[in-house]
Amino acid sequence: MRFIDLRSDTVTKPSPEMKQFMLQAELGDDVYGDDPTVNMLEAAVAEHFGFESAVFCASGTMTNQIAIKTHTIPGDEVICDITSHVYNYEGGGIAFNSGVQVRPVMGNAGKITAEQIEAQIQPAIINLPRTSLVVLENTLNKAGGNFYSLAEIAPIAAMCKKHQLPLHLDGARIFNALIETKDNAKDYANYFDSISICFSKGLGAPVGSVLVGSKLFIDKARRYRRLFGGGMRQAGVIAAGALYALRNNIERLAEDHKRAKAIGECLAQCTFVQELLPVHTNIIIFKLKDQVPSDVFLGKLKAEGIIANTMGKQCIRFVTHLDFNDEMLAKLIITLNKISNLEL
Ligand SMILES: Cc1ncc(COP(=O)(O)O)c(C=O)c1O
């Protein structure tokens, strides 16, 4: 049975055209800087976001972790929202890889303000940790795909500059945010010191993330990529997937958002839903009523050929993506209505 897979936008398979492009990629040893496809991808992504330089890595976790390592020294403190991916879902990597602790801030639907961050900056006293980095996320995974516009980011960036505090963006789904805000991608360089960008989420590439920043920052990050075991050889074969995605799969993200909104409208009418987060992009998060245990609900979906994930107690997450089409959407809506009628 081929499942309709809503667990994440990471479940997509490369299209035949993407695979063909990957097969034809020119390759070289990237640890020597010799892979023309990796070099092309790094230059294209840096240019796209208005940065000087970029480094290609295996995953979004790796680009985030390398960025944090590059910006900090052990004993420092990082400020981020309490729902952040870097804080919740990277295996405690901030402590493990960088020897740095987190000062989480309780944001509003995942978004934190300049005032909230500024209130958490430690005074320069030797018995306090040194605040050395702020991390934002766009879009916000655990906050249901909510997003920041650049207008909202501007005061945060200005406050960070005032305190000489670097600002990193976990932009795993930055293209989803850009589709909604219509901000100019190049303007991101005016606000952030580094951005991690994923190609194996909504953009449909099988592997790969890129970290962008200044030349000095990326030269340093490249050393940490090597140290973390992330120096790859003929990596152009996978970088080509990301390059294909950058050239072909951005605009279509709007379709994922449209389908996600349709799912949200359906869920808003379903009897089993206790609470539904507003649907902003391609992530739908809802809480089930107590009398509908999440494993029972997921079991009912699975019996109809649909799989999804939980995200915390009684919370379900659906993520729309390139391999989720209108036919699948229709089947999902029929199934949700059927379950809803059963629960009446
Ligand atoms: C917001 C966010 N950041 C980072 C990552 C990490 O990406 P990867 O799975 O490629 O390590 C994810 C993964 O889903 C994510 O959702």
The ligand as a Tripos MOL2 file, in Angstrom:
@<TRIPOS>MOLECULE
LIG
   16    16     1     0     0
SMALL
NO_CHARGES

@<TRIPOS>ATOM
      1 C1         12.8940   24.2810   11.5790 C.3       1 LIG1
      2 C2         13.8510   23.1690   11.3210 C.ar      1 LIG1
      3 N1         15.1660   23.4110   11.4440 N.ar      1 LIG1
      4 C3         16.0900   22.4500   11.2210 C.ar      1 LIG1
      5 C4         15.7030   21.1830   10.8470 C.ar      1 LIG1
      6 C5         16.7740   20.1290   10.6820 C.3       1 LIG1
      7 O1         16.8770   19.6780    9.3970 O.3       1 LIG1
      8 P1         17.4960   18.2180    9.0860 P.3       1 LIG1
      9 O2         16.4010   17.2490    9.3310 O.co2     1 LIG1
     10 O3         17.8990   18.3390    7.6580 O.co2     1 LIG1
     11 O4         18.6560   18.0080    9.9860 O.co2     1 LIG1
     12 C6         14.3510   20.8790   10.7050 C.ar      1 LIG1
     13 C7         13.9310   19.5170   10.3240 C.2       1 LIG1
     14 O5         12.7910   19.2060   10.1470 O.2       1 LIG1
     15 C8         13.3930   21.9040   10.9500 C.ar      1 LIG1
     16 O6         12.0840   21.6710   10.8550 O.3       1 LIG1
@<TRIPOS>BOND
     1     1     2 1
     2     2     3 ar
     3     2    15 ar
     4     3     4 ar
     5     4     5 ar
     6     5     6 1
     7     5    12 ar
     8     6     7 1
     9     7     8 1
    10     8     9 2
    11     8    10 1
    12     8    11 1
    13    12    13 1
    14    12    15 ar
    15    13    14 2
    16    15    16 1
@<TRIPOS>SUBSTRUCTURE
     1 LIG1         1 GROUP 0 **** ****
